[in-house]
Amino acid sequence: MYKVTIKPQWQVQAPSGEPALLRLVELLVGIHETGSLARACARANISYRYAWGMLRAGEKTLGATLVESKRGSGAQLTALGEKLVWADKRIAARLSPLLDSLSSEIEVEFEHAFVPSERILRIHATHGFAVESLHRFLNRRQITADLKYRSSMDVLASLMRDSCDLAGLHLPIGEFEAPMLKFYSPSLKQGAFVVIDLVTRRQGIMIARGNPKKIRSMRDLARRGVRFVNRQHDSATRALLDLLLAKAKIDGRAIKGYDNVEFTHAAVAAYVASDMADAGFGLETPAQRFGLDYIPIVRERYFFLCPRAVYETQVLDRVLAILRSNEFRKIANALPGYNAEHCGRVLDVLDAFPDLRA
């Protein structure tokens, strides 16, 4: 099947109205990640001379130096250059799930154009890195899947409207499972579904490398001088955070930045990494990818709800074969904080969540 990729692209415009060169930020990101202008040029497939011209033109437009070259230490970004790089990373982190969903939608339109009768697997899910990996596997195995990332409540609404075949959700393991089930239980009790386990993963506190604010626990988030970045109000991660704060007897209003929200785990990590916050709450995978330290707090279970009628189809047999394969489990287990031990296990809803019987 056709693969569609959509990438965000942006540029800076000076007060005079003159724009900086379009690929300037891309070059700065390359210097940041390789520590060398020459290696950044090779990665961007541009000449060294052209790159220097681009940098000088950008510095003239912005009225400030972006890169300093030191003998023996390669190229080093200035404070402004670093800010532009981290702005780019925050943009990518915030938009990637949305653009991935749009890419999937366009891929499905291609498939319909060439193979109109092709069965499309509709996946609505909260964002997760194992889900990303599964989507790539489905593409490789020529299983056409329309993946849309949604909040937990929107995923459940899609399931109840029969607008999706697999609904990706997550619940904490242990003492917080029962209270979190209250968000899901009306929907879980209404339909004839099975639960398909994907992974378990860790949720915790993302903190700057070296932990300069000495954050050790949930209580430290309310300390004076600690800046926090939260998730949106309809996020299950936000609901879990609120349960953890309530257990620690912390009023969210006492946390500086509690109302400052991002819409993905990666966007939270990028926000902390760019020094706009000292801490955020989310998954371990993006924390590691953005060079942050991490305090694991609770394990949770990521699973799919699948209508029984869909579960009995041939395409679901193929999906389950992927989930149970050593190849996919190896990829999922390699994600920081993830465990795919029960990947592909199928349970009745009441067997999966005994608290629903009450």
C-alpha positions in Angstrom: 0.0 0.0 0.0 1.0 3.6 -0.5 2.8 5.3 2.4 2.1 9.0 3.1 4.3 11.2 5.3 3.5 14.7 6.3 6.1 16.9 8.1 5.6 20.3 9.7 7.6 23.1 8.2 8.0 26.7 9.6 10.1 29.7 9.2 10.9 32.9 11.2 9.9 36.3 9.8 11.7 39.5 11.0 9.7 42.6 12.0 10.6 44.1 8.6 8.7 41.3 7.0 11.8 39.6 5.6 11.6 35.8 6.1 14.6 33.8 7.2 15.5 31.1 4.7 13.1 28.2 4.7 15.6 25.4 5.6 17.5 27.4 8.2 15.8 25.7 11.2 16.5 22.3 9.6 20.2 23.2 9.4 20.2 24.4 13.0 18.6 21.1 14.2 21.3 19.2 12.3 24.1 21.2 14.0 22.4 20.6 17.4 22.2 16.8 16.9 25.5 16.2 15.2 27.7 18.9 16.8 29.2 19.7 13.4 28.2 22.0 10.5 29.9 19.6 8.1 27.8 16.6 9.3 24.7 18.8 9.4 25.3 19.7 5.7 25.8 16.0 4.7 22.5 15.1 6.5 20.6 17.9 4.7 22.4 17.2 1.4 23.6 20.8 0.9 27.1 22.2 0.4 29.2 23.6 3.2 29.4 26.9 1.4 25.7 27.1 0.9 25.1 26.3 4.5 27.3 29.2 5.7 25.5 31.5 3.3 22.2 30.4 4.7 23.4 31.0 8.3 24.7 34.4 7.5 21.5 35.4 5.7 19.5 34.1 8.7 21.6 36.0 11.2 21.3 39.2 9.1 17.5 38.8 9.0 17.2 38.1 12.8 19.9 40.5 13.9 21.6 38.0 16.1 24.3 35.2 15.9 23.0 31.7 15.6 26.1 29.6 15.4 29.6 30.0 16.9 32.5 28.0 15.4 35.3 27.1 17.8 38.6 25.5 16.8 38.6 21.9 18.0 35.0 21.8 19.2 33.0 22.1 16.0 30.0 24.3 15.6 28.0 25.4 18.7 24.6 27.0 18.7 24.0 30.3 20.5 21.1 30.7 22.9 18.9 32.0 20.1 19.9 29.0 17.9 19.0 26.6 20.7 15.6 28.3 21.2 14.8 27.8 17.5 15.8 24.2 17.7 13.6 23.5 20.7 10.8 25.4 19.1 11.1 23.0 16.2 11.1 20.0 18.5 8.0 21.2 20.4 6.2 21.8 17.1 7.0 18.3 15.9 6.0 16.7 19.2 2.7 18.5 19.4 1.7 18.0 15.7 3.1 14.5 15.0 0.0 12.5 16.2 -2.3 14.8 14.3 -0.2 14.6 11.1 0.1 10.8 11.5 -3.7 10.5 11.7 -4.0 12.7 8.6 -1.4 10.6 6.8 -3.3 7.4 7.6 -6.5 9.0 6.3 -4.9 9.9 3.0 -3.4 6.4 2.7 -6.8 4.9 3.1 -8.1 7.2 0.3 -5.4 5.9 -2.0 -6.3 2.3 -1.2 -10.0 3.0 -1.9 -9.0 4.6 -5.2 -7.0 1.5 -6.4 -8.8 -1.3 -4.5 -12.4 -0.1 -3.7 -13.4 -3.3 -2.0 -10.5 -3.5 0.4 -11.5 -4.0 4.0 -10.3 -1.0 6.1 -9.4 -1.6 9.7 -10.5 1.4 11.7 -8.3 2.1 14.8 -9.1 5.0 17.1 -6.6 5.2 20.0 -5.0 7.4 22.6 -1.5 8.1 21.5 1.1 5.5 22.3 4.4 4.4 20.9 3.4 0.7 20.7 0.4 1.8 18.7 2.7 3.6 16.3 4.8 0.5 16.0 1.7 -1.7 15.3 0.6 0.7 12.6 3.9 0.3 10.8 3.6 -3.5 11.1 0.1 -3.4 9.6 1.4 -1.4 6.6 4.2 -3.9 6.1 1.8 -6.8 6.1 -0.5 -5.0 3.6 -3.3 -4.5 6.1 -5.0 -1.2 5.4 -5.6 0.6 8.7 -7.1 4.0 9.3 -5.4 5.1 12.5 -6.8 8.2 14.3 -5.4 9.5 17.6 -8.1 10.7 20.0 -8.6 11.4 23.7 -9.9 8.5 25.8 -13.4 9.9 25.9 -13.5 10.4 22.1 -12.1 6.9 21.6 -15.0 5.5 23.7 -17.5 7.6 21.8 -16.3 6.3 18.5 -16.6 2.7 19.7 -20.2 3.3 20.9 -21.1 4.8 17.5 -19.6 1.8 15.8 -17.1 4.2 14.1 -14.0 2.1 14.9 -12.9 -1.6 15.0 -10.2 -1.3 17.6 -10.4 1.3 20.5 -7.0 1.8 22.1 -7.2 2.8 25.8 -5.2 2.5 29.0 -5.8 1.9 32.7 -3.4 1.9 35.7 -2.6 -1.4 37.3 -3.4 -1.7 41.0 -5.1 0.7 43.4 -6.1 3.2 40.7 -7.7 0.8 38.3 -11.1 0.8 40.0 -11.5 4.6 40.2 -10.3 5.0 36.6 -12.7 2.3 35.4 -15.5 4.7 36.4 -14.6 6.8 33.4 -15.0 3.8 31.1 -17.6 1.5 32.8 -20.8 2.9 31.2 -19.4 2.1 27.8 -17.8 -1.2 28.8 -21.1 -2.5 30.2 -23.1 -1.6 27.2 -21.4 -3.4 24.3 -20.3 -6.9 23.4 -16.6 -6.5 23.4 -13.4 -8.4 23.9 -10.2 -7.0 25.4 -7.0 -7.4 23.4 -3.9 -6.7 25.5 -1.1 -4.7 23.8 1.5 -3.7 26.4 2.1 -2.5 29.9 4.0 0.7 30.3 5.2 3.2 32.9 3.8 6.6 33.8 5.8 8.9 35.9 7.4 12.3 36.3 9.6 13.7 33.5 12.3 16.0 34.9 15.3 17.9 33.5 18.6 16.0 33.1 20.4 16.0 36.5 17.2 16.9 38.3 18.3 20.4 39.2 15.1 21.1 41.2 15.6 17.9 43.3 12.1 16.6 42.5 11.6 13.1 44.1 7.9 12.6 44.4 4.4 14.0 43.6 4.6 16.3 46.6 7.6 18.1 45.1 5.5 19.3 42.2 3.7 21.8 44.5 7.0 23.3 45.8 7.7 27.0 45.2 9.8 27.5 42.1 8.8 24.3 40.4 7.2 24.8 37.0 4.9 22.1 35.7 3.3 21.2 32.3 0.0 19.2 32.3 -2.1 17.2 29.9 -5.5 18.3 28.6 -8.5 17.8 30.8 -10.1 14.9 28.9 -6.9 12.9 28.9 -6.8 9.6 30.9 -3.2 10.6 31.9 -4.5 13.8 33.3 -7.2 11.8 35.2 -4.5 9.5 36.6 -2.4 12.4 37.7 -5.3 13.9 39.6 -5.8 10.6 41.4 -2.1 10.6 42.4 -2.3 14.2 43.6 -5.5 13.4 45.6 -3.7 10.5 47.3 -0.8 12.8 48.2 -3.3 15.4 49.4 -2.1 18.0 46.9 -4.5 20.6 45.4 -3.7 21.0 41.7 -4.2 24.7 42.0 -1.1 24.8 44.2 1.1 23.6 41.3 2.5 26.3 39.1 1.6 25.4 35.5 -1.2 22.9 36.4 -3.4 24.7 33.8 -0.7 24.8 31.2 -1.4 21.9 28.9 0.0 19.9 26.0 -1.8 17.2 24.1 0.8 14.4 23.8 3.4 12.7 26.0 6.1 13.8 23.5 4.9 17.4 23.6 5.2 17.3 27.4 8.7 15.9 27.2 9.7 18.5 24.6 8.3 21.3 26.8 10.4 20.2 29.8 13.5 19.6 27.6 13.3 23.1 26.2 13.4 24.5 29.8 9.9 25.9 29.7 8.9 23.6 32.6 10.8 21.7 35.3 8.5 18.7 35.3 5.7 17.0 33.5 3.8 13.7 33.8 3.8 11.0 31.2 5.5 8.1 29.6 9.2 7.0 29.8 9.8 6.6 26.1 9.6 10.3 25.1 11.4 11.3 28.3 14.4 9.2 27.2 14.1 10.5 23.6 14.4 14.1 24.8 17.3 13.4 27.2 15.3 13.8 30.4 15.5 12.0 33.7 12.5 10.0 34.8 10.8 9.0 38.0 8.5 6.0 37.4 5.3 6.2 39.5 2.7 3.6 38.2 2.4 0.9 35.7 -0.6 0.8 33.3 -2.1 -1.5 30.8 -2.7 -0.4 27.2 -5.3 -2.5 25.4 -7.8 -2.5 22.6 -11.5 -2.9 23.0 -12.9 -4.8 20.0 -16.5 -5.6 19.1 -17.1 -9.3 19.0 -18.4 -9.1 15.5 -15.1 -7.6 14.4 -13.1 -10.0 16.5 -14.5 -12.9 14.5 -13.3 -11.5 11.1 -10.3 -12.7 9.2 -8.5 -9.3 9.4 -8.4 -9.6 13.2 -6.8 -13.0 12.9 -4.0 -11.3 11.0 -3.7 -8.5 13.6 -3.5 -11.0 16.4 -0.8 -13.0 14.6 1.3 -9.8 14.4 0.7 -9.0 18.1 1.8 -12.5 19.1 4.8 -12.6 16.9 8.3 -12.5 18.3 9.2 -9.7 15.8 6.6 -7.3 17.1 7.1 -8.1 20.8 10.8 -7.5 20.4 10.1 -4.0 19.0 7.5 -3.2 21.7 9.8 -4.5 24.5 12.6 -2.2 23.2 10.5 0.9 24.0 11.7 2.4 27.3 9.2 1.5 30.1 7.2 -0.9 27.9 6.6 -4.7 28.4 4.9 -6.8 25.7 4.6 -10.1 27.8 0.9 -10.4 27.3 0.7 -8.8 23.8 -2.1 -10.4 21.8 -3.9 -12.0 24.8 -7.7 -11.9 24.4 -10.1 -11.7 27.4 -13.7 -11.1 28.1 -14.3 -7.6 29.5 -15.4 -8.9 32.9 -12.4 -11.2 33.1 -10.0 -8.4 32.2 -11.6 -6.0 34.7 -13.2 -7.9 37.6 -14.1 -4.6 39.3 -16.8 -4.0 36.7 -18.8 -6.8 38.3 -19.5 -4.5 41.2 
